[in-house]
Amino acid sequence: MHSARKKNGVIIHRESRTFSKKELAKTWGKIRKEAAELNTIQKQDKVVPIGELLDLFINDVDLWASTGRAKRYVIEMLRDCPIASVLSNELKALI
């Protein structure tokens, strides 16, 4: 499976990997695409509420369609919780 990211018609990032099953390849492609998009957001130093990031996930038709019922419920629940108003640059890992 190949994953490529373009900007103004020019490839700015490309990677590939081999999988034993087509579904694994599709899932990997979706994950890599999302990671690249999130990385772009981080590079822009754009600070957004977590709720906006959850909306991006919900509004991605392919990603949302492949999400299980329990995960959908949790994501929608988080969207309605106070964490949705927390800014992305305020997240910290608890160790």
MARVO-76772 format. One record per residue (C-alpha): residue number from 1; residue in one letter; chain; x, z, y. Coordinates in steps of 0.2 Angstrom, whole numbers. Example, Ala and Ser with C-alpha at 12.3 -4.5 7.8 and 13.67 -1.06 7.14 Angstrom:
<rs>
(r 1 "A" "A" (62 39 -22))
(r 2 "S" "A" (68 36 -5))
</rs>
This chain:
<rs>
(r 1 "M" "A" (0 0 0))
(r 2 "H" "A" (6 -4 17))
(r 3 "S" "A" (3 5 33))
(r 4 "A" "A" (7 -3 50))
(r 5 "R" "A" (3 3 68))
(r 6 "K" "A" (2 -10 82))
(r 7 "K" "A" (2 -8 101))
(r 8 "N" "A" (-1 -24 111))
(r 9 "G" "A" (0 -35 95))
(r 10 "V" "A" (17 -28 91))
(r 11 "I" "A" (21 -18 76))
(r 12 "I" "A" (28 -1 82))
(r 13 "H" "A" (28 8 65))
(r 14 "R" "A" (27 2 47))
(r 15 "E" "A" (28 10 30))
(r 16 "S" "A" (24 7 12))
(r 17 "R" "A" (22 15 -4))
(r 18 "T" "A" (16 11 -22))
(r 19 "F" "A" (2 20 -31))
(r 20 "S" "A" (-5 19 -48))
(r 21 "K" "A" (-23 18 -42))
(r 22 "K" "A" (-31 9 -28))
(r 23 "E" "A" (-41 23 -22))
(r 24 "L" "A" (-25 34 -20))
(r 25 "A" "A" (-18 20 -10))
(r 26 "K" "A" (-33 19 2))
(r 27 "T" "A" (-33 38 4))
(r 28 "W" "A" (-15 38 8))
(r 29 "G" "A" (-17 24 21))
(r 30 "K" "A" (-31 33 30))
(r 31 "I" "A" (-21 49 30))
(r 32 "R" "A" (-6 40 37))
(r 33 "K" "A" (-16 31 50))
(r 34 "E" "A" (-24 48 56))
(r 35 "A" "A" (-7 56 56))
(r 36 "A" "A" (0 42 67))
(r 37 "E" "A" (-15 44 79))
(r 38 "L" "A" (-13 62 80))
(r 39 "N" "A" (6 60 83))
(r 40 "T" "A" (2 48 97))
(r 41 "I" "A" (-10 62 105))
(r 42 "Q" "A" (5 74 104))
(r 43 "K" "A" (17 63 111))
(r 44 "Q" "A" (6 60 126))
(r 45 "D" "A" (5 79 129))
(r 46 "K" "A" (-14 77 130))
(r 47 "V" "A" (-22 94 129))
(r 48 "V" "A" (-39 93 122))
(r 49 "P" "A" (-52 105 115))
(r 50 "I" "A" (-52 107 96))
(r 51 "G" "A" (-70 102 96))
(r 52 "E" "A" (-64 85 103))
(r 53 "L" "A" (-52 83 88))
(r 54 "L" "A" (-66 87 76))
(r 55 "D" "A" (-77 74 85))
(r 56 "L" "A" (-64 61 82))
(r 57 "F" "A" (-64 66 63))
(r 58 "I" "A" (-83 65 62))
(r 59 "N" "A" (-85 49 72))
(r 60 "D" "A" (-72 40 60))
(r 61 "V" "A" (-85 32 49))
(r 62 "D" "A" (-73 28 34))
(r 63 "L" "A" (-65 46 35))
(r 64 "W" "A" (-82 55 37))
(r 65 "A" "A" (-89 44 23))
(r 66 "S" "A" (-75 50 11))
(r 67 "T" "A" (-77 68 15))
(r 68 "G" "A" (-86 79 3))
(r 69 "R" "A" (-102 89 7))
(r 70 "A" "A" (-94 106 8))
(r 71 "K" "A" (-80 100 20))
(r 72 "R" "A" (-93 91 31))
(r 73 "Y" "A" (-103 108 32))
(r 74 "V" "A" (-87 117 37))
(r 75 "I" "A" (-82 104 50))
(r 76 "E" "A" (-99 104 57))
(r 77 "M" "A" (-99 123 57))
(r 78 "L" "A" (-82 124 66))
(r 79 "R" "A" (-89 112 79))
(r 80 "D" "A" (-102 124 84))
(r 81 "C" "A" (-90 139 84))
(r 82 "P" "A" (-80 147 98))
(r 83 "I" "A" (-64 139 91))
(r 84 "A" "A" (-71 122 96))
(r 85 "S" "A" (-67 127 114))
(r 86 "V" "A" (-49 132 111))
(r 87 "L" "A" (-36 119 118))
(r 88 "S" "A" (-25 110 106))
(r 89 "N" "A" (-9 117 114))
(r 90 "E" "A" (-15 135 111))
(r 91 "L" "A" (-15 134 92))
(r 92 "K" "A" (-2 145 84))
(r 93 "A" "A" (3 148 66))
(r 94 "L" "A" (0 165 60))
(r 95 "I" "A" (15 171 49))
</rs>
